[in-house]
Amino acid sequence: MSEKRDSISIKFVALFVLFVVVALVFVVRVFHLSSQHEYYEELRRRQSLDSITVLANRGNIYACNGELLATSIPYYRLHLDFCMFERPSDKKNKNWTTNRAKYEKSFYDNLDSLALTLSQVIGDKTKEQYKSELKKNFEKKKKNGSHNSYYLVSSKKISELQLNEILKTPFFRSNNSGLLLDDKTIVRAKPFGILAAKTIGDITTVDTTDTRGRKFKQFTGFYGLEYTFEDDLKGTNGICHNRRYRKARKNGVVSVNDIEPIDGMDIVTTIDINAQDVAETELMKMLEHTKADMGCAVVMEVETGEIKAIANLSRNKSDGKYYEWENVAYTKAINPGSTFKTASIMVALENGLVQPDDVFNTTTSGIWRYRNTKAGVKDSHYKENGSGYGYGNLTVSQIIAKSSNIGTAKIIDSFYYKNPKEFTDAIYDLGFLTKRDFDIASDVTPYIKTPTDENKKNGTWDNTSLAWLSFGYNSKIPPIYTLMFYNAIANDGKMVKPFLVKKIIKNGHVEKEFETETLNSAICSKSTLNKLRPMLEAVVNDSIGTGNRHVRSKIVNIAGKTGTAQIQNGGHHLSFCGYFPAENPKYTCIVSIINPKLGKDQMGGGPFCGPVFKAIAEKLYVNFTRTNTDTIKNCTELPYAKDGNYKKMHAVLSDLDIDTNGNKGETGYVHTKTDSTQIYIEQKNINDKYVPNVVGLGARDAIYLLEQRGLHVQIIGRGKVTQQSIMPGTNLNGQYITLTLK
């Protein structure tokens, strides 16, 4: 029995001793790990870099036919991480010694090609400079082995295209290099340059924090469609951490996503690139000719309200050139001038107070001493020295055609002087003065002075207010609202909301589609419309009409109204708003020019805005009808044809029944020359080994030809190519080329 007890005691003691030894080993190990805290913290830092926010890709913006209007291009700073020289914790690791030797050999063997590629792609240093700096930093890294001495290859940021070219070099294809990209910058690129640039908008960076409280820069839209549709375009950011692998690594550091980013959705606009190009080109010509401060031209589809073109151009005082700086059509509240007379006459017709043939005396002197006012109401032919004249007796139709201030004021004063509120209420009931939330954000509200107006800044109502309001003063109306009103006249009285975005898509699937929004099903009766529309046609087609000389077209029937208003500092706001074809309206258009400096002897909406409207109407009409070719040939010179793709050019010219003569060749691209009877063509010589000659081509064809051959294209200006930064015939090697367009 005692032997049993002794055996149990021995076993117990042995077990106890074992536990004590294990505990002591555990305690010693804990103390050891604590003493090695910095070492293991450094090891953890090397193996897994801190989590970072992964920015979602911003959605693209497209024209109505799918052409790209805005897209995001990332740019980075490039570092080389020679991490092979960091010794692992196991200093006897034989693989490390072997791999280091292979890595070093790969570097020196490929140094020459790497330096050449960097000099060609980035372009800020010569090949010899890159070679010298790479070698110097490589050997420094080899000597020191410090984990944080990354080599900044260039202070110049590189794009994805440039990065892909660099990665094609043998050094990076060997999978033995460490490549780090940081300081990511997103540039919002617009392939068509300034075309609708202010409408499309732009992005900026703002400082923000993620869910863990860490700061990062977020890209956000700050005007135009980029701002309005920010929530759809921006997407949802993700989270990733960078992990460094010592074995089987590809580029030294691998990003591992913890939360995948969700890319932003794309938006498809209503803008037609061809219509946009026409509107901007014609508006630019007139602004440059008159040295005006700014102007806009907007084209809207009558039935749907889709905006097909919107040009907003403002003059830079320092260089005298015009840029898309301000959304004039949406944000410029200004006296509309005589385009407002149409609304005044519509109200009088609708209330049954006048008929088109009713006669009013507009005086023979050109001035009406309105209610004993000293200044009086004047027509355009009145001269202070007495040499002017008036129009005498005019019908209501003629008052609109000749744009008589006196005639309009007499009509409205005759029936509404005792109750002016009835008139202003009727104007508001038309619906075009109600503030609308358009696709382009604007705080501007259209305004007319009313008898109950409490805004003293706009002046109080007095004896002259009604008369001056009737022909477009005492009001501040952005051009887009005036366009909306005239579009309702063209659309059989139905007022629809102008809009710029047609649909929002995600990975090719339509997430949301925008339909026509009716704001007022009938701004007036059909009877009133039937009386008013012939008046607007007479403005253009009647010999006495203010638009006859400058707007009347032999190609398309136009209806509309000229507008001229004096604004602050002695300037003028000139406009023409109307629709075409008058008999079956397809498009409505407004052209506004603000404060022109030249041509003051013929100041008016007809001479200044009329030619712009006419050119837009004719070119769009030919484009959407492709008919009436006999009329076109008989009444106009042969159209100018840019150099470009023969197949597309031939399709258009065939529809217009215009002959071509010459050799199109095998390249498919031709040079053109036009005389009075036909268009001559000759082949453009294009070789896949050399930089092609794109002078004379339109932007679209030039970009296609150059990018197809691996060149990276930057565009300055618009129109056709007049100059290219790399001479034709230069060997192709993925260069960056700048095209100047005029």
Residue pairs with C-beta under 8 A, 6 or more apart in sequence:
33 40
42 147
43 89
46 86
46 147
46 244
47 243
47 244
48 241
48 242
48 243
48 244
49 241
49 242
49 243
49 244
49 253
50 241
51 212
51 239
51 240
51 241
51 258
52 216
52 239
52 240
52 241
52 242
53 210
53 214
53 216
53 237
53 238
53 239
54 237
54 238
54 239
54 240
54 255
54 257
54 259
54 261
55 184
55 186
55 218
55 219
55 237
55 261
56 234
56 235
56 236
56 237
56 238
56 261
56 262
56 263
56 264
57 72
57 235
57 261
57 263
57 264
58 72
58 186
58 188
58 203
58 219
58 233
58 234
58 235
58 263
58 264
59 232
59 233
59 234
59 235
59 263
59 264
59 265
59 266
59 267
60 68
60 69
60 70
60 71
60 72
60 266
60 267
61 68
61 69
61 70
61 71
61 200
61 225
61 226
61 233
61 266
61 267
61 269
62 68
62 69
62 266
62 267
62 268
62 269
63 69
63 268
63 269
63 271
63 272
63 273
63 276
64 268
64 269
64 270
64 271
64 272
64 306
64 308
64 502
65 272
65 273
66 268
67 191
67 192
67 273
68 191
69 190
69 191
69 192
69 195
69 196
69 200
69 269
69 271
70 188
70 189
70 190
70 200
70 201
70 226
71 188
71 189
71 191
72 186
72 187
72 188
72 189
72 219
73 159
73 160
73 186
73 187
73 188
73 189
74 159
74 160
74 184
74 185
74 186
74 187
75 157
75 158
75 159
75 184
75 185
75 186
75 187
76 157
76 158
76 163
76 181
76 182
76 183
76 184
76 185
77 152
77 154
77 155
77 157
77 158
77 181
77 182
77 183
78 152
78 153
78 154
78 158
78 163
78 166
78 179
78 180
78 181
79 150
79 151
79 152
79 153
79 179
79 180
79 181
79 182
80 134
80 137
80 150
80 151
80 153
80 177
80 178
80 179
80 180
81 150
81 151
81 178
81 179
81 180
81 252
81 253
82 137
82 138
82 141
82 142
82 151
82 178
83 147
83 178
83 244
83 252
84 99
84 100
84 103
84 104
84 176
84 178
85 100
85 141
85 142
85 145
86 145
86 147
87 96
87 145
88 96
88 246
99 176
102 176
103 176
104 142
106 171
106 174
106 176
106 177
107 138
107 171
109 170
110 169
110 170
110 171
110 174
111 131
111 134
111 135
111 171
112 127
112 131
113 169
113 170
113 171
114 130
114 134
114 169
114 170
114 171
115 127
115 128
115 130
115 131
115 134
116 127
116 130
117 165
117 166
117 168
117 169
118 125
118 130
118 153
118 154
118 166
119 125
119 126
119 127
119 129
119 130
120 733
120 734
120 735
121 158
121 162
121 165
121 166
121 734
122 153
122 154
122 156
122 158
122 162
123 156
123 736
124 154
124 155
124 156
125 133
125 154
134 151
137 149
137 151
138 151
140 149
141 149
141 151
150 180
157 183
157 185
158 166
159 712
161 712
162 712
163 181
165 734
166 172
167 173
167 179
171 177
172 179
172 251
175 249
175 250
175 251
177 251
177 252
178 249
178 251
178 252
178 253
179 251
179 252
179 253
180 252
180 253
186 203
186 219
188 202
188 203
188 226
190 197
190 200
191 703
191 715
192 273
192 699
192 718
193 699
193 715
193 716
193 717
193 718
193 741
194 280
194 323
194 324
194 718
195 273
195 276
195 277
195 280
195 718
196 271
196 276
196 280
196 309
196 310
196 311
196 324
197 324
198 223
198 224
198 312
198 324
198 325
198 326
198 327
199 224
199 225
199 271
199 310
199 312
199 324
199 327
199 440
199 500
200 224
200 225
200 226
201 221
201 222
201 223
201 224
201 225
201 226
201 227
201 228
202 221
202 222
202 223
202 224
202 226
203 219
203 220
203 221
203 222
203 226
204 219
204 220
204 222
205 217
205 218
205 219
205 220
206 217
206 218
206 220
207 215
207 216
207 217
207 218
208 215
208 216
208 217
208 218
209 215
209 216
210 216
210 237
210 239
218 237
219 234
220 230
220 234
221 227
221 228
221 229
221 230
221 233
221 234
223 327
223 441
224 327
224 440
225 267
225 269
225 439
225 440
225 500
225 501
226 233
227 441
228 439
228 440
228 441
229 267
229 439
229 501
229 504
232 264
232 265
232 267
232 504
232 512
233 264
233 265
233 267
234 264
235 261
235 262
235 263
235 264
235 265
236 261
236 262
237 261
238 257
238 258
238 259
238 260
238 261
238 262
239 257
239 258
239 259
240 255
240 256
240 257
240 258
240 259
241 255
241 256
241 258
242 253
242 254
242 255
242 256
243 253
243 254
243 255
243 256
244 252
244 253
244 254
245 252
245 254
265 504
265 505
265 506
265 511
266 504
266 505
266 506
267 501
267 503
267 504
267 505
268 501
268 502
268 503
268 504
268 505
269 500
269 501
269 502
270 301
270 306
270 307
270 308
270 499
270 500
270 501
270 502
271 307
271 308
271 309
271 310
271 500
272 308
272 309
274 623
275 299
275 308
275 309
275 616
275 620
275 623
276 308
276 309
276 310
276 311
277 718
278 309
278 615
278 616
278 619
278 620
279 297
279 298
279 299
279 309
279 310
279 311
279 616
280 297
280 309
280 311
280 313
280 718
281 718
281 719
282 297
282 611
282 612
282 615
282 616
283 295
283 296
283 297
283 311
283 313
283 591
283 612
284 311
284 313
284 322
285 612
286 292
286 295
286 593
286 608
286 609
286 611
286 612
287 294
287 295
287 313
287 315
287 322
287 593
288 322
289 598
289 599
290 593
290 596
290 597
290 598
290 599
290 608
291 315
291 320
291 596
291 597
291 598
292 315
292 593
292 594
292 595
292 596
292 597
293 314
293 315
293 571
293 594
293 595
294 312
294 313
294 314
294 315
294 326
294 328
294 332
294 593
294 594
294 595
295 311
295 313
295 328
295 591
295 592
295 593
295 594
296 310
296 311
296 312
296 313
296 328
296 329
296 332
296 479
296 590
296 591
296 592
297 309
297 310
297 311
297 589
297 590
297 591
297 592
297 612
297 613
297 616
298 307
298 309
298 310
298 311
298 329
298 479
298 480
298 483
298 498
298 589
298 590
299 307
299 308
299 309
299 310
299 587
299 588
299 589
299 616
299 620
300 306
300 307
300 308
300 483
300 487
300 498
300 587
300 588
300 589
301 307
301 308
301 586
301 587
302 487
302 490
302 491
302 579
302 585
302 586
302 587
302 588
303 491
303 496
303 516
304 496
304 516
305 487
305 496
305 497
305 498
305 499
305 516
305 517
306 499
306 502
307 498
307 499
307 500
308 587
308 620
309 616
310 329
310 500
311 324
312 324
312 325
312 326
312 327
312 328
312 329
313 322
313 323
313 324
313 328
314 322
314 323
314 324
314 325
314 326
314 328
315 321
315 322
316 322
316 323
316 325
326 332
327 440
327 442
328 479
328 592
328 594
329 478
329 479
329 480
329 483
329 590
329 592
330 438
330 440
330 442
330 444
330 478
330 480
331 442
331 444
331 478
332 444
332 478
332 479
332 592
332 594
333 444
333 445
333 446
333 447
333 476
333 477
333 478
334 476
334 477
334 478
334 479
334 565
334 567
334 573
334 592
334 594
335 472
335 473
335 475
335 476
335 477
335 565
335 566
335 567
335 573
336 472
336 475
336 477
336 482
336 563
336 565
336 573
336 575
337 471
337 472
337 563
337 564
337 565
337 573
337 574
337 575
337 605
338 403
338 405
338 471
338 472
338 546
338 561
338 562
338 563
338 564
338 565
338 605
339 472
339 482
339 486
339 561
339 562
339 563
339 575
339 576
339 577
339 605
340 469
340 470
340 471
340 472
340 475
340 477
340 482
340 563
341 399
341 400
341 403
341 408
341 470
341 471
341 472
341 561
342 400
342 485
342 486
342 489
342 532
342 535
342 536
342 561
343 427
343 430
343 432
343 485
344 408
344 411
344 412
344 427
344 470
344 471
345 354
345 396
345 399
345 400
345 408
345 411
345 532
345 535
346 430
346 523
346 524
346 528
346 532
347 423
347 426
347 427
347 430
348 354
348 396
348 411
348 412
348 415
349 355
349 356
349 524
349 528
349 531
349 532
350 426
350 524
350 525
350 528
351 415
351 426
353 411
353 414
353 415
354 396
354 411
354 415
355 396
355 531
356 395
356 396
356 397
356 531
356 534
356 535
357 395
357 396
357 397
358 395
358 396
359 393
359 394
359 395
360 393
360 394
360 395
360 396
360 399
360 407
360 410
360 411
361 392
361 393
361 410
362 368
362 379
362 390
362 391
362 392
362 393
362 394
362 399
362 404
362 406
362 407
362 410
363 390
363 391
363 392
363 406
364 389
364 390
364 392
365 382
365 388
365 389
365 390
366 378
366 379
366 380
366 381
366 382
366 383
366 388
366 389
366 390
366 391
366 406
367 376
367 377
367 378
367 379
367 382
367 390
367 406
368 376
368 377
368 378
368 406
368 409
368 410
369 376
370 376
370 377
370 409
370 413
370 464
370 467
371 463
371 464
371 467
373 463
373 464
377 405
377 406
377 409
377 467
377 468
377 471
378 405
378 406
379 390
379 391
379 404
379 405
379 406
380 403
380 405
380 564
380 604
381 388
381 389
381 390
381 391
382 388
382 389
382 390
390 406
391 398
391 402
391 404
391 406
391 407
394 402
394 404
394 407
396 407
396 411
396 535
397 534
397 535
397 538
398 404
398 407
398 538
398 544
399 407
399 408
399 411
400 535
400 536
400 538
400 539
400 561
401 535
401 538
401 539
401 542
401 544
401 545
401 546
402 544
402 545
402 546
403 539
403 546
403 561
403 562
403 564
405 471
408 470
408 471
409 467
409 468
409 470
409 471
411 470
412 423
412 466
412 467
412 469
412 470
413 466
413 467
413 470
416 422
416 423
416 466
417 466
420 450
420 451
420 461
420 465
420 466
421 450
421 451
421 452
423 466
423 469
423 470
424 448
424 449
424 450
424 451
424 469
427 433
427 448
428 434
428 448
430 485
430 488
430 495
430 520
430 523
430 524
431 488
431 495
431 519
431 520
431 523
432 446
432 481
432 482
432 484
432 485
432 488
432 495
432 523
433 446
433 447
433 448
433 477
433 481
434 446
434 519
435 445
435 446
436 481
436 484
436 497
436 519
438 480
438 497
438 498
438 499
438 500
439 499
439 500
439 501
440 500
442 478
444 478
446 475
446 476
446 477
446 478
446 481
447 458
447 475
447 476
447 477
448 469
448 474
448 475
448 477
449 458
449 459
449 461
449 465
449 469
449 474
449 475
450 461
451 461
451 465
452 461
453 460
453 461
458 474
459 465
459 474
465 474
468 474
469 475
472 563
472 565
473 565
479 575
479 577
479 590
479 592
480 498
480 590
482 575
482 577
482 590
483 498
483 577
483 588
483 589
483 590
484 495
484 496
484 497
484 498
484 519
485 495
485 523
486 560
486 561
486 577
486 578
486 579
486 588
486 590
487 495
487 496
487 498
487 579
487 588
488 494
488 495
488 496
488 520
488 523
489 523
489 529
489 532
489 533
489 536
489 579
490 559
490 579
490 585
490 588
491 585
492 526
492 529
493 521
493 522
493 523
493 524
493 525
493 526
493 529
494 518
494 520
494 521
494 522
494 523
495 518
495 519
495 520
495 521
495 523
496 516
496 517
496 518
496 519
497 516
497 517
497 518
497 519
499 514
499 517
501 514
502 513
502 514
503 510
503 511
503 512
503 513
503 514
504 510
504 511
504 512
504 513
505 511
524 532
533 559
533 582
536 559
536 560
536 561
536 578
536 582
537 557
537 559
537 582
538 545
539 545
539 546
539 547
539 548
539 551
539 559
539 560
539 561
539 562
539 578
540 547
540 548
540 551
540 552
540 558
540 559
540 560
540 578
540 582
541 548
541 552
541 557
542 548
546 562
546 604
546 605
546 606
547 558
547 560
547 561
547 562
547 576
547 578
547 605
547 606
547 610
548 606
549 606
549 607
549 610
550 606
550 607
550 610
550 611
550 614
551 558
551 560
551 562
551 576
551 578
551 606
551 610
551 611
551 613
551 614
552 558
552 614
553 614
553 617
553 618
554 631
554 635
554 636
555 618
555 621
555 622
555 628
555 631
555 632
555 635
555 636
556 580
556 581
556 617
556 618
556 621
557 580
557 581
557 582
557 583
558 578
558 579
558 580
558 581
558 582
558 613
558 614
558 617
559 578
559 579
559 580
559 582
559 585
560 576
560 577
560 578
560 579
560 613
561 576
561 577
561 578
562 575
562 576
562 604
562 605
562 606
562 609
562 610
563 573
563 574
563 575
563 576
563 577
563 605
563 609
564 572
564 573
564 574
564 575
564 603
564 604
564 605
565 572
565 573
566 572
567 573
567 594
567 595
569 595
571 594
571 595
572 594
572 595
572 596
572 603
573 592
573 593
573 594
573 595
574 592
574 593
574 594
574 596
574 603
574 604
574 605
574 608
574 609
575 590
575 591
575 592
575 593
575 605
575 609
576 590
576 591
576 605
576 606
576 609
576 610
576 612
576 613
577 588
577 589
577 590
577 591
578 588
578 589
578 613
579 585
579 586
579 587
579 588
579 589
580 586
580 587
580 589
580 617
580 620
580 621
581 621
586 621
586 624
587 617
587 620
589 613
589 616
589 617
591 609
591 612
591 613
591 616
592 609
593 608
593 609
593 612
596 603
596 608
599 607
599 608
622 628
622 632
622 656
626 655
626 656
629 655
629 656
629 657
630 657
632 656
633 656
633 657
633 658
637 676
638 658
638 674
638 675
638 676
638 677
638 678
638 679
639 656
639 658
639 674
640 674
641 649
641 653
641 672
641 674
641 679
642 672
642 696
642 697
642 698
642 720
643 669
643 670
643 671
643 672
643 684
643 696
643 697
643 698
643 701
643 720
644 669
644 670
644 697
644 698
644 701
645 668
645 669
645 701
646 664
646 668
646 669
646 670
646 681
647 668
649 660
649 670
649 672
650 660
650 664
653 659
653 660
653 679
658 678
658 679
659 677
659 678
659 679
660 678
660 679
660 680
660 681
661 678
661 679
661 680
661 681
662 670
662 680
662 681
662 682
663 681
663 682
663 683
664 670
664 681
664 683
665 682
665 683
665 684
665 685
666 683
667 683
667 684
667 685
667 686
669 683
669 684
669 686
669 697
669 701
669 705
670 681
670 682
670 683
670 684
671 681
671 682
671 683
671 684
671 696
672 679
672 680
672 681
672 696
673 679
673 680
673 681
674 680
684 692
684 693
685 693
686 692
686 705
688 709
688 732
689 731
689 732
690 728
690 729
690 730
690 731
690 732
691 706
691 709
691 711
691 724
691 726
691 727
691 728
691 729
691 730
691 731
691 732
691 735
691 737
692 705
692 706
692 709
692 728
693 724
693 728
694 701
694 702
694 705
694 706
694 721
694 724
694 739
695 721
695 722
695 723
695 724
696 720
696 721
697 705
697 720
697 721
698 719
698 720
698 721
699 715
699 718
699 719
699 720
699 721
699 739
699 741
702 713
702 721
702 739
703 713
703 715
703 739
706 713
706 737
706 739
707 713
709 732
710 732
710 733
710 734
711 726
711 732
711 734
711 735
711 736
711 737
712 734
712 735
712 736
712 737
713 736
713 737
713 738
713 739
714 736
714 737
714 738
714 739
715 738
715 739
715 741
716 738
716 739
716 740
716 741
717 740
717 741
717 742
718 741
718 742
719 741
719 742
720 741
720 742
721 739
721 740
721 741
722 740
722 741
722 742
723 739
723 740
724 737
724 738
724 739
724 740
725 737
725 738
725 739
726 735
726 737
